[in-house]
Amino acid sequence: MRLDAGAHARSGDRIAIAAYLGKSDRFDQAITEFAAAYADRNERDHQALVQSIADGKIAAVAGVWRPNAIPGCRLAPVPEDADQC
């Protein structure tokens, strides 16, 4: 996976960034490894959250996040009769 510095650079000089990264795939490999480790960490954190809820260590309210509310990333209102975990 080669990153296109011109497409991904939102600020700064895209030519300088591309020159800094060079032609090797070292940066691509580092980003790929970071992303995989970050995803693994998120999975472990989520599992710990779910277990803490199941163990009664923390309270959670079901239905706070509505997947259909993703456009614009807004949270949908929570109905007053929402199930509680």
C-alpha positions as CSV (number, residue, x, y, z in Angstrom):
1,M,0.0,0.0,0.0
2,R,1.7,3.2,-1.1
3,L,0.2,6.4,0.3
4,D,-0.2,9.3,-2.0
5,A,1.2,12.3,-0.1
6,G,-0.6,14.7,-2.4
7,A,-4.0,13.2,-1.6
8,H,-3.5,12.8,2.1
9,A,-1.7,16.1,2.9
10,R,-4.3,18.6,3.9
11,S,-1.8,21.2,5.1
12,G,1.9,21.8,4.5
13,D,3.7,21.3,1.3
14,R,2.7,18.0,-0.3
15,I,5.9,17.9,-2.4
16,A,8.0,18.3,0.7
17,I,6.1,15.6,2.5
18,A,6.4,13.2,-0.5
19,A,10.1,13.9,-0.6
20,Y,10.5,13.4,3.1
21,L,8.7,10.0,2.9
22,G,10.8,9.0,0.0
23,K,10.2,6.0,-2.2
24,S,10.5,3.2,0.4
25,D,7.5,1.6,2.0
26,R,8.8,2.1,5.5
27,F,6.2,4.8,6.3
28,D,3.4,2.6,4.8
29,Q,4.5,-0.4,6.9
30,A,4.7,1.7,10.1
31,I,1.2,3.1,9.5
32,T,-0.1,-0.3,8.7
33,E,1.4,-1.8,11.9
34,F,0.1,1.1,14.0
35,A,-3.4,0.7,12.5
36,A,-3.5,-3.0,13.3
37,A,-2.3,-2.5,16.8
38,Y,-4.8,0.4,17.3
39,A,-7.6,-1.8,16.1
40,D,-6.5,-4.7,18.4
41,R,-6.4,-2.3,21.4
42,N,-9.9,-0.9,20.5
43,E,-11.2,-4.5,20.4
44,R,-9.7,-5.3,23.8
45,D,-11.1,-2.0,25.3
46,H,-14.5,-2.8,24.0
47,Q,-14.4,-6.3,25.4
48,A,-13.4,-4.9,28.8
49,L,-16.3,-2.4,28.6
50,V,-18.8,-5.1,27.8
51,Q,-17.5,-7.3,30.6
52,S,-17.6,-4.4,33.1
53,I,-21.3,-3.8,32.1
54,A,-22.1,-7.5,32.5
55,D,-20.3,-7.6,35.9
56,G,-22.3,-4.6,37.1
57,K,-19.2,-2.4,37.5
58,I,-20.6,0.3,35.3
59,A,-24.1,1.2,34.2
60,A,-25.0,1.6,30.6
61,V,-28.2,2.6,28.8
62,A,-29.2,0.7,25.7
63,G,-30.2,2.6,22.6
64,V,-28.2,5.8,23.1
65,W,-26.4,5.5,19.8
66,R,-28.5,4.9,16.8
67,P,-26.6,3.6,13.7
68,N,-29.2,5.3,11.5
69,A,-28.0,8.6,12.9
70,I,-24.5,8.3,11.4
71,P,-25.0,10.9,8.7
72,G,-23.5,14.0,10.4
73,C,-22.5,11.8,13.3
74,R,-25.4,13.0,15.5
75,L,-26.8,11.0,18.4
76,A,-30.4,10.2,18.2
77,P,-32.6,11.2,21.2
78,V,-33.0,8.5,23.8
79,P,-36.6,7.5,24.5
80,E,-37.6,7.7,28.2
81,D,-38.5,4.0,28.2
82,A,-35.1,2.9,26.9
83,D,-33.9,-0.4,28.3
84,Q,-31.1,-0.2,30.8
85,C,-28.3,-2.7,30.9
